[in-house]
Amino acid sequence: MVCSVSDGVSIRDGKIYLPHALVDTYFRNIDAVIVLIQQGELMVMPVHQATSGGSLLKVRNAAGDRVVQARDVFQDQDMLGYKVENLPVIWQSEKGALCAQLD
């Protein structure tokens, strides 16, 4: 499923901002995610068991928007200064992740 631009994620300062619509669709009842960047692709994967680790999916506001701190992931890719608003995302079932091209 491709999400519209209005449902895209925003990235700044090593944080990924997810609107409520995306969280409700792909991360309902999920408290943590794993964030990876591979070959210019951002992947945000739900963690289904608390003991599996991951980064907290923190509540950002009363609307239910969330934010995940992934500073280390962006820093490892020399992308700490990367900034974008409403980056289109797509759920890729075969990867079990919400994905976006960062190029």
N, C-alpha and C positions, 0 to 999 in steps of 0.2 A: 504494500500500500504506500503510495507517495502522498506525503502531506503537503498541504498548500503552504505558500510562503508565509502566510500569517501564522502558521503552526510551526515555523522553523525555530531553530535554536539560536541563541546569541552566545558569543564567546568573547570574553575580555579578561585580562589579568589572570589567565590560567583557570578561569571558572566557566562552566557551561551552564547557561540559563535555559531551563525548559519550561514552556508554558503549560498550564494546567491541562489543556486538551491532549498534549502528547503524553504527559504523565498518566492521565486517566486511561488513555488507550493502551499504552505499552508498559507502564510501570506501576499499575494499580496495586496497592498493598506491598510495594517494594520499598525497603528502607535504604538499600545500598546498591551501588552499581560498580562495574569495572569499566574503566576508560582506557582505551588503547588507540594509538595512532600508528598505522602501518601503511607504508607506500602512499602517503598523502590522504589516507582515509581515516576519519574519526569513527570509532565504534564505541557505543555506550551499551553495555550488556547488563541486564538485571542479575542481581545476586539473590537467589531464592532461599538460602540458608545463612543465617547471621554468622555462623561459625566459619563461613567461606571467605570472610574479609570484604574488601572493596572499599569504596568511598561513600560516605553518607550522602544521601539524597535529601538535602535540608529544605524545609519549608521556607519559602522566600516571602510570601505575603498571604493575606486572607483569601485571595482568589485561588490559592492552591498551586501557584507557580513554584517550581523547585530550582535549586542550584546545587551543583556538585563541584567541589574543589578538585581540580586536576592539574594544579600548578606543576607538580613534578613530571607529569606526562608531557606537558607542553615544553617544559624546560629541557627535558631529555632530547627533544626533537629540535631544539633551538628555535622554538616558536612561542616563547613566553610573551612576546609583544603582539601576537596574533589577535586581531580584533575583527569581528563580523557581527552583523545584526541579521536576524531572520534567515539564517543559512538553511536551505532546503534539506530535508532529511527523508530517508526511506527506511522502512523496516525490512531487514533481510533475514528471512526465516532460517536460511541455511547457515547463517552466522549467529543467529540468536541475538541480533544486535540492531540498534537504531544507528544508521550509518549516514555519513555526509562526506563529500569530497572537500578537502581543504585547499586544493590547488587554486 
